Amino acid sequence: MTQAFVGIGANLGDPVARVREAIAALAALPQTRLVAASSLYRTAPLGYTAQDDFVNAACLLETSLAPRALLDRLRAIEEAAGRERSFKDAPRTLDLDLLLYGGDVIDEPGLAVPHPRLHERAFALAPVVELDPECVIPGRGPAREWLARAADQRIERL
């Protein structure tokens, strides 16, 4: 079993309900065990900022699914929640990101682990650090140090 961190975000419809539903869907994945889910966080949008705040969280999973198979399952959960990819950083019903997969570094078409912008995003770092204060981002270092560098990003625990 490999430990994997999955980031969760939503800002359309009822984002709190969507995030909670996503946590339940992750807990139901085959060959996977939900170890822990973080608190929910309200965060300011990055990139395209003319949209509502997001609700974010993260889950720590233990899985025997390969990284690509896990990512495919995440995309299926997003699709079931009505996810549309209209433009970069668009509002969304649900966004699931494979943030970390063990200590692996993967750079394949359509699959990059660690998530290439994890170290820049308080909305992803805060829930990960909550779940594992000693988390290390392969090739980058301690997640908590990157979170300190993102202190200018608005984020509040719900």
N, CA and C of each residue as an Amber inpcrd file, in Angstrom:
protein
   474
   0.8490000  -1.1860000   0.0000000   0.0000000   0.0000000   0.0000000
   0.8920000   1.2450000   0.0000000   0.4860000   2.2170000  -0.7750000
   1.2090000   3.4820000  -0.8820000   0.3480000   4.5870000  -0.3090000
   0.9710000   5.5020000   0.4340000   0.2360000   6.6610000   0.9300000
   0.1480000   7.7000000  -0.1790000  -1.0510000   8.2280000  -0.3660000
  -1.2840000   9.2560000  -1.3850000  -2.1110000  10.3730000  -0.7690000
  -1.7790000  11.5960000  -1.1310000  -2.5630000  12.7520000  -0.7180000
  -3.3680000  13.2330000  -1.9090000  -4.6670000  13.4760000  -1.6780000
  -5.5600000  13.9840000  -2.7070000  -6.1180000  15.3120000  -2.2240000
  -5.9620000  16.3380000  -3.0490000  -6.5440000  17.6420000  -2.7570000
  -7.9490000  17.7190000  -3.3150000  -8.8250000  18.4190000  -2.5880000
 -10.2370000  18.5330000  -2.9640000 -10.6040000  20.0070000  -2.9550000
 -11.3400000  20.4500000  -3.9670000 -11.8110000  21.8290000  -4.0060000
 -13.1200000  21.9430000  -4.7560000 -13.9140000  22.9410000  -4.3810000
 -15.1790000  23.2180000  -5.0590000 -15.6040000  24.6470000  -4.7480000
 -16.2980000  25.2810000  -5.7070000 -16.8660000  26.6020000  -5.4190000
 -18.1830000  26.8600000  -6.1390000 -18.7770000  25.8520000  -6.7230000
 -20.0960000  25.9900000  -7.3440000 -21.1140000  25.1460000  -6.5930000
 -22.3740000  25.5900000  -6.6440000 -23.4380000  24.8560000  -5.9570000
 -23.2480000  24.9600000  -4.4570000 -23.2300000  23.8400000  -3.7840000
 -22.9820000  23.7700000  -2.3400000 -21.5950000  23.1610000  -2.1480000
 -20.5340000  23.9960000  -2.1270000 -19.1860000  23.4480000  -2.1050000
 -18.8660000  22.6190000  -0.8600000 -19.4340000  22.9640000   0.2880000
 -19.1850000  22.1640000   1.4950000 -19.7240000  20.7520000   1.2910000
 -20.9410000  20.6580000   0.7740000 -21.5300000  19.3390000   0.5120000
 -20.7210000  18.5800000  -0.5300000 -20.2780000  19.2630000  -1.5780000
 -19.4860000  18.6070000  -2.6250000 -18.1840000  18.0320000  -2.0680000
 -17.5120000  18.8030000  -1.2140000 -16.2540000  18.3270000  -0.6410000
 -16.5190000  17.1220000   0.2500000 -17.5590000  17.1780000   1.0610000
 -17.8810000  16.0350000   1.9150000 -18.2520000  14.8020000   1.0970000
 -18.9950000  15.0010000   0.0070000 -19.3420000  13.8870000  -0.8780000
 -18.0810000  13.2920000  -1.5120000 -17.1430000  14.1560000  -1.8690000
 -15.8870000  13.6750000  -2.4620000 -15.1010000  12.8410000  -1.4540000
 -15.0750000  13.2630000  -0.2040000 -14.3820000  12.4890000   0.8290000
 -15.0130000  11.1010000   0.9470000 -16.3390000  11.0440000   0.9230000
 -17.0320000   9.7500000   0.9890000 -16.7040000   8.9050000  -0.2430000
 -16.6370000   9.5290000  -1.4080000 -16.3120000   8.7880000  -2.6310000
 -14.8800000   8.2570000  -2.5790000 -13.9600000   9.0310000  -2.0390000
 -12.5790000   8.5670000  -1.9010000 -12.5000000   7.3860000  -0.9330000
 -13.2890000   7.4530000   0.1360000 -13.3090000   6.3580000   1.1140000
 -13.8450000   5.0660000   0.5080000 -14.6260000   5.1820000  -0.5550000
 -15.2380000   4.0080000  -1.1850000 -14.4180000   3.4560000  -2.3540000
 -13.2800000   4.0620000  -2.6660000 -12.4780000   3.5740000  -3.7870000
 -11.9940000   2.1490000  -3.5200000 -11.9510000   1.3160000  -4.5670000
 -11.4350000  -0.0430000  -4.3890000  -9.9410000  -0.0200000  -4.1140000
  -9.4710000  -1.0160000  -3.4030000  -8.0520000  -1.1930000  -3.1010000
  -7.4600000   0.0340000  -2.3900000  -8.3230000   0.7420000  -1.6720000
  -7.9260000   2.0070000  -1.0560000  -8.5780000   2.1410000   0.2980000
  -7.8280000   2.7300000   1.2460000  -8.3770000   3.0120000   2.5720000
  -8.1740000   4.4860000   2.8740000  -9.2490000   5.1330000   3.3140000
  -9.1560000   6.5200000   3.7620000  -8.5090000   6.5190000   5.1390000
  -7.3200000   7.0910000   5.2520000  -6.6130000   7.1690000   6.5320000
  -7.1240000   8.3600000   7.3330000  -7.2620000   9.5180000   6.6590000
  -7.7010000  10.7290000   7.3520000  -8.1520000  11.7610000   6.3320000
  -9.0590000  12.6120000   6.7720000  -9.4900000  13.7690000   5.9850000
  -9.2000000  15.0200000   6.8040000  -8.7580000  16.0550000   6.1410000
  -8.4460000  17.3070000   6.8210000  -9.7140000  18.0780000   7.1610000
  -9.5210000  19.1430000   7.8710000 -10.5890000  20.1280000   8.0600000
 -10.9370000  20.7230000   6.7000000 -12.0500000  21.4210000   6.6500000
 -12.4150000  22.1760000   5.4550000 -11.8670000  23.5960000   5.6170000
 -11.4550000  24.1750000   4.4990000 -10.8790000  25.5180000   4.4770000
 -11.5990000  26.3600000   3.4330000 -11.8570000  27.6340000   3.7640000
 -12.3640000  28.5920000   2.7750000 -11.1550000  29.3430000   2.2550000
 -11.0070000  29.3920000   0.9220000  -9.8230000  29.9860000   0.3290000
 -10.1850000  30.9070000  -0.8280000  -9.3560000  31.9010000  -1.0190000
  -9.5210000  32.8120000  -2.1450000  -9.0830000  32.1190000  -3.4250000
  -9.7740000  32.4060000  -4.5270000  -9.3520000  31.8060000  -5.7950000
  -8.0030000  32.3840000  -6.2400000  -7.2220000  31.5570000  -6.9200000
  -5.9620000  31.9870000  -7.5100000  -6.1210000  31.9540000  -9.0280000
  -5.3130000  32.7030000  -9.7280000  -5.4170000  32.7430000 -11.1840000
  -6.6030000  33.5870000 -11.5820000  -7.6870000  32.9490000 -11.9930000
  -8.9190000  33.6450000 -12.3410000  -9.6340000  33.9940000 -11.0390000
  -9.5960000  35.2590000 -10.6420000 -10.0830000  35.6650000  -9.3210000
 -11.5160000  36.1910000  -9.3190000 -12.1430000  36.3470000 -10.4830000
 -13.5120000  36.8590000 -10.5440000 -14.5020000  35.7130000 -10.3560000
 -14.4110000  35.0650000  -9.2010000 -15.2840000  33.9390000  -8.8850000
 -15.3880000  33.8230000  -7.3740000 -16.3330000  32.9960000  -6.9220000
 -16.5380000  32.7950000  -5.4870000 -15.3470000  32.0870000  -4.8610000
 -15.2240000  32.2430000  -3.5320000 -14.2140000  31.5150000  -2.7740000
 -14.4230000  30.0080000  -2.9480000 -13.3730000  29.2780000  -2.6840000
 -13.4130000  27.8250000  -2.7400000 -13.5200000  27.2480000  -1.3380000
 -14.0050000  26.0310000  -1.2620000 -13.8740000  25.1960000  -0.0700000
 -12.8980000  24.1040000  -0.4620000 -11.8450000  23.9440000   0.3510000
 -10.7920000  22.9750000   0.0650000 -10.5740000  22.0500000   1.2430000
 -10.0070000  20.8990000   0.9520000  -9.6190000  19.9090000   1.9580000
  -8.6020000  18.9850000   1.2970000  -8.1230000  18.0370000   2.0700000
  -7.2620000  16.9830000   1.5190000  -7.5630000  15.6910000   2.2550000
  -7.2730000  14.5970000   1.5800000  -7.3980000  13.2720000   2.1870000
  -6.0650000  12.5610000   2.0710000  -5.7670000  11.7880000   3.0990000
  -4.6250000  10.8860000   3.0810000  -5.1900000   9.4920000   2.8630000
  -4.7390000   8.8520000   1.7940000  -5.2010000   7.5180000   1.4400000
  -4.0510000   6.5300000   1.5290000  -4.3750000   5.2850000   1.7680000
  -3.4610000   4.1730000   1.5180000  -4.0870000   3.3860000   0.3800000
  -3.3220000   3.1660000  -0.6680000  -3.8980000   2.5430000  -1.8530000
  -2.9220000   1.5800000  -2.5050000  -3.4760000   0.5600000  -3.1300000
  -2.6640000  -0.3040000  -3.9690000  -2.9310000  -0.0010000  -5.4390000
  -3.7660000   1.0010000  -5.7160000  -3.9590000   1.4460000  -7.0930000
  -2.6820000   2.1240000  -7.5790000  -2.3170000   1.8750000  -8.8110000
  -1.1870000   2.5700000  -9.4150000  -1.5550000   4.0470000  -9.5850000
  -0.5740000   4.9310000  -9.6830000  -0.8760000   6.3640000  -9.7830000
  -1.8460000   6.7100000 -10.9080000  -1.6520000   6.1610000 -12.0870000
  -2.5410000   6.4710000 -13.2210000  -3.9450000   5.9440000 -12.9500000
  -4.0700000   4.7600000 -12.3720000  -5.3880000   4.1970000 -12.0560000
  -6.0820000   5.0530000 -11.0030000  -5.3360000   5.5280000 -10.0160000
  -5.9190000   6.4020000  -8.9970000  -6.3810000   7.7020000  -9.6350000
  -5.5630000   8.3060000 -10.4870000  -5.9550000   9.5340000 -11.1690000
  -7.2120000   9.3170000 -12.0050000  -7.3070000   8.1910000 -12.6890000
  -8.5080000   7.8920000 -13.4800000  -9.7490000   7.8320000 -12.5850000
  -9.6040000   7.2540000 -11.3970000 -10.7340000   7.1930000 -10.4480000
 -11.1110000   8.5980000  -9.9760000 -10.1150000   9.4440000  -9.7490000
 -10.3900000  10.8210000  -9.3330000 -11.1710000  11.5550000 -10.4190000
 -10.7700000  11.3770000 -11.6580000 -11.4680000  12.0350000 -12.7790000
 -12.9120000  11.5250000 -12.8860000 -13.1260000  10.2510000 -12.6280000
 -14.4890000   9.6990000 -12.6790000 -15.3560000  10.3130000 -11.5830000
 -14.7930000  10.5240000 -10.4000000 -15.5450000  11.1650000  -9.3070000
 -15.8860000  12.5980000  -9.6930000 -14.9240000  13.3230000 -10.2740000
 -15.1900000  14.6950000 -10.7360000 -16.3130000  14.7110000 -11.7720000
 -16.2220000  13.8160000 -12.7300000 -17.2260000  13.7560000 -13.7920000
 -18.6110000  13.4810000 -13.2170000 -18.7070000  12.5720000 -12.2660000
 -19.9940000  12.2580000 -11.6330000 -20.5570000  13.4720000 -10.8950000
 -19.6690000  14.3760000 -10.4560000 -20.1020000  15.5910000  -9.7570000
 -20.4000000  16.7320000 -10.7290000 -20.2980000  16.4670000 -12.0340000
 -20.6260000  17.4830000 -13.0260000 -19.4810000  18.4130000 -13.3860000
 -18.2590000  17.9940000 -13.1550000 -17.0910000  18.8310000 -13.4470000
 -17.0160000  19.1340000 -14.9300000 -16.8350000  20.4150000 -15.2460000
 -16.5820000  20.8560000 -16.6110000 -15.2650000  21.6090000 -16.6180000
 -14.4910000  21.4490000 -17.6580000 -13.1940000  22.1290000 -17.7900000
 -13.3110000  23.1670000 -18.9030000 -13.9770000  24.2890000 -18.5820000
 -14.2430000  25.2970000 -19.5990000 -13.0350000  26.1770000 -19.8950000
 -12.2400000  26.5040000 -18.8750000 -11.0060000  27.2630000 -19.0670000
 -10.1540000  27.1210000 -17.8190000  -8.8680000  27.4910000 -17.9330000
  -7.9310000  27.3470000 -16.8290000  -8.4170000  28.1230000 -15.6070000
  -8.3920000  27.4850000 -14.4410000  -8.7860000  28.0890000 -13.1670000
 -10.2570000  28.4980000 -13.1110000 -11.0910000  27.8700000 -13.9220000
 -12.5250000  28.1820000 -13.9560000 -13.2030000  27.7280000 -12.6670000
 -14.3620000  28.3260000 -12.3450000 -15.1570000  27.8050000 -11.2280000
 -15.4780000  26.3360000 -11.4800000 -15.6520000  25.5770000 -10.3890000
 -15.8860000  24.1520000 -10.5880000 -16.7550000  23.5480000  -9.4970000
 -17.5080000  22.5280000  -9.9110000 -18.3260000  21.7870000  -8.9500000
 -17.4480000  20.9240000  -8.0690000 -16.3460000  20.4090000  -8.6480000
 -15.4320000  19.5680000  -7.8790000 -14.1050000  19.4660000  -8.6080000
 -13.0390000  19.5740000  -7.8460000 -11.6940000  19.4050000  -8.3800000
 -10.9530000  18.4590000  -7.4490000 -10.4200000  17.3880000  -7.9960000
  -9.6200000  16.4260000  -7.2320000  -8.2360000  16.3610000  -7.8580000
  -7.2150000  16.5940000  -7.0460000  -5.8360000  16.5660000  -7.5270000
  -5.0370000  15.5230000  -6.7720000  -4.3040000  14.7100000  -7.5040000
  -3.3490000  13.7980000  -6.8930000  -2.1150000  14.6250000  -6.5530000
  -1.9600000  14.9550000  -5.2760000  -0.8960000  15.8480000  -4.8340000
   0.4160000  15.1120000  -4.6360000   0.3590000  13.9890000  -3.9470000
   1.5410000  13.1890000  -3.6390000   1.1840000  11.7150000  -3.7330000
   2.1270000  10.9160000  -4.1920000   1.9480000   9.4670000  -4.2550000
   3.2190000   8.8540000  -3.6930000   3.1730000   8.5180000  -2.3900000
   4.3720000   8.0610000  -1.7090000   5.4600000   9.1090000  -1.8750000
   6.6750000   8.6700000  -2.1010000   7.7710000   9.5860000  -2.3790000
   8.0800000   9.6650000  -3.8580000   7.1450000   9.1960000  -4.6790000
   7.3930000   9.1180000  -6.1140000   7.4160000  10.4890000  -6.7790000
   8.2460000  10.5820000  -7.8060000   8.2630000  11.7220000  -8.7170000
   7.9030000  11.1550000 -10.0800000   6.7820000  11.6330000 -10.6220000
   6.2580000  11.1170000 -11.8880000   6.0380000  12.2980000 -12.8190000
   6.5330000  12.1970000 -14.0250000   6.3280000  13.2280000 -15.0340000
   6.0090000  12.5420000 -16.3550000   4.7120000  12.3050000 -16.5450000
   4.2230000  11.6390000 -17.7470000   3.1390000  12.5130000 -18.3480000
   2.8250000  12.3310000 -19.6110000   1.7090000  13.0960000 -20.1760000
   0.4350000  12.8960000 -19.3490000  -0.1190000  13.9910000 -18.8410000
  -1.3540000  13.9340000 -18.0710000  -1.2040000  13.5190000 -16.6260000
   0.0170000  13.2730000 -16.1610000   0.2280000  12.8500000 -14.7690000
   1.5600000  13.3940000 -14.2570000   1.4690000  14.3200000 -13.3180000
   2.6610000  14.8890000 -12.6920000   2.4990000  14.8040000 -11.1800000
   3.4310000  14.1200000 -10.5340000   3.4280000  13.9560000  -9.0790000
   4.8550000  14.1750000  -8.6000000   5.0790000  14.9940000  -7.5730000
   4.0940000  15.7930000  -6.8670000   3.3670000  16.7490000  -7.8210000
   2.1780000  17.1640000  -7.4140000   1.4420000  18.1270000  -8.2290000
   2.3710000  19.3140000  -8.4760000   2.4940000  19.7630000  -9.7260000
   3.5100000  20.7620000 -10.0590000   3.3610000  22.1170000  -9.3530000
   2.1880000  22.4390000  -8.8510000   2.0040000  23.7220000  -8.1570000
   1.6750000  23.5550000  -6.6710000   1.7850000  22.3400000  -6.1490000
   1.4920000  22.0880000  -4.7380000   2.2540000  23.0520000  -3.8430000
   3.5420000  23.2260000  -4.0840000   4.3930000  24.0350000  -3.2130000
   4.0570000  25.5260000  -3.2350000   3.1920000  25.9510000  -4.1750000
   2.8290000  27.3630000  -4.3020000   1.4570000  27.6820000  -3.7320000
   0.6950000  26.6990000  -3.3120000  -0.7280000  26.8890000  -3.0280000
  -1.0780000  26.5800000  -1.5780000  -1.3890000  27.6300000  -0.8280000
  -1.7820000  27.4490000   0.5720000  -3.0140000  26.5630000   0.6820000
  -3.9420000  26.6560000  -0.2740000  -5.1640000  25.8570000  -0.2000000
  -4.8970000  24.3650000  -0.2870000  -3.7830000  23.9720000  -0.8540000
  -3.4000000  22.5560000  -0.8920000  -2.4380000  22.2160000   0.2380000
  -1.5240000  23.1250000   0.5290000  -0.5130000  22.8730000   1.5560000
  -1.0990000  22.7920000   2.9590000  -1.9960000  23.7010000   3.3140000
  -2.5370000  23.7200000   4.6880000  -3.2100000  22.4010000   5.0600000
  -4.0850000  21.8520000   4.2090000  -4.6820000  20.5610000   4.5790000
  -3.6680000  19.4180000   4.6400000  -2.6770000  19.4340000   3.7540000
  -1.6500000  18.3900000   3.7730000  -0.8440000  18.4730000   5.0640000
  -0.4370000  19.6800000   5.4380000   0.3510000  19.8630000   6.6650000
  -0.4840000  19.5110000   7.8870000  -1.7880000  19.8000000   7.8460000
  -2.6610000  19.3940000   8.9540000  -2.6390000  17.8780000   9.1140000
  -2.6980000  17.1590000   8.0070000  -2.7290000  15.6960000   8.0510000
  -1.3770000  15.0950000   8.4020000  -0.3010000  15.7310000   7.9440000
   1.0490000  15.2260000   8.1940000   2.0050000  16.4040000   8.3280000
   2.2000000  16.9070000   9.5580000   3.0750000  18.0720000   9.7590000
   4.5080000  17.8540000   9.2870000   4.9150000  16.6000000   9.1430000
   6.2860000  16.2940000   8.7080000   6.3600000  15.9580000   7.2150000
   5.2890000  16.1950000   6.4930000   5.2410000  15.8550000   5.0710000
   6.3720000  16.5580000   4.3120000   7.0180000  15.7920000   3.4430000
   8.0720000  16.3230000   2.5880000   7.6090000  16.1880000   1.1380000
   7.7220000  17.2660000   0.3920000   7.3950000  17.2550000  -1.0320000
   8.6630000  16.8350000  -1.7770000   8.6360000  15.6890000  -2.4380000
   9.8410000  15.2230000  -3.1420000  10.3950000  16.3060000  -4.0810000
  11.6810000  16.5540000  -3.9490000  12.3380000  17.5400000  -4.7900000
  12.1810000  18.9730000  -4.3310000  11.3680000  19.1960000  -3.2840000
  11.0920000  20.5610000  -2.8110000  11.4200000  20.7560000  -1.3400000
  11.1580000  19.7380000  -0.5200000  11.4240000  19.8530000   0.8990000
  10.1540000  19.8640000   1.7310000  10.2730000  20.2790000   3.0180000
   9.1340000  20.2210000   3.9400000   7.9440000  21.0810000   3.4820000
   6.7790000  20.4690000   3.4670000   5.5610000  21.1790000   3.0590000
   5.2840000  22.3660000   3.9720000   5.5620000  22.2380000   5.2630000
   5.2680000  23.3390000   6.1950000   6.0970000  24.5730000   5.8680000
   7.3250000  24.3900000   5.3390000   8.1370000  25.5470000   4.9440000
   7.5380000  26.2470000   3.7280000   7.0120000  25.4820000   2.8060000
   6.3430000  26.0750000   1.6500000   5.0460000  26.7680000   2.0700000
   4.3420000  26.2040000   3.0350000   3.1290000  26.8440000   3.5350000
   3.4580000  28.2060000   4.1460000   4.5470000  28.3060000   4.8860000
   4.9570000  29.5880000   5.4680000   5.2330000  30.6220000   4.3740000
   5.7460000  30.1810000   3.2450000   6.0310000  31.0990000   2.1280000
   4.7580000  31.5680000   1.4330000   3.6550000  30.8470000   1.6310000
   2.3780000  31.2020000   1.0020000   1.4660000  31.9560000   1.9680000
   2.0500000  32.5490000   2.9920000   1.2690000  33.2140000   4.0480000
   0.4370000  34.3830000   3.5400000   0.7350000  34.8980000   2.3610000
  -0.0360000  36.0230000   1.8200000  -1.3390000  35.5710000   1.1580000
  -1.5650000  34.2730000   1.0330000  -2.7910000  33.7680000   0.4210000
  -3.8700000  33.6090000   1.4810000  -5.0790000  34.1290000   1.1740000
  -6.1720000  34.0900000   2.1590000  -6.7300000  32.6750000   2.2770000
  -6.7130000  32.1740000   3.5220000  -7.2200000  30.8360000   3.8110000
  -7.7010000  30.8380000   5.2580000  -8.8770000  30.2480000   5.4910000
  -9.3870000  30.1360000   6.8630000 -10.0260000  28.7760000   7.0620000
  -9.7510000  28.1770000   8.2040000 -10.3370000  26.8830000   8.5440000
 -11.8030000  27.1080000   8.8850000 -12.6660000  26.2520000   8.3430000
 -14.1050000  26.3600000   8.6350000 -14.4450000  25.5980000   9.9040000
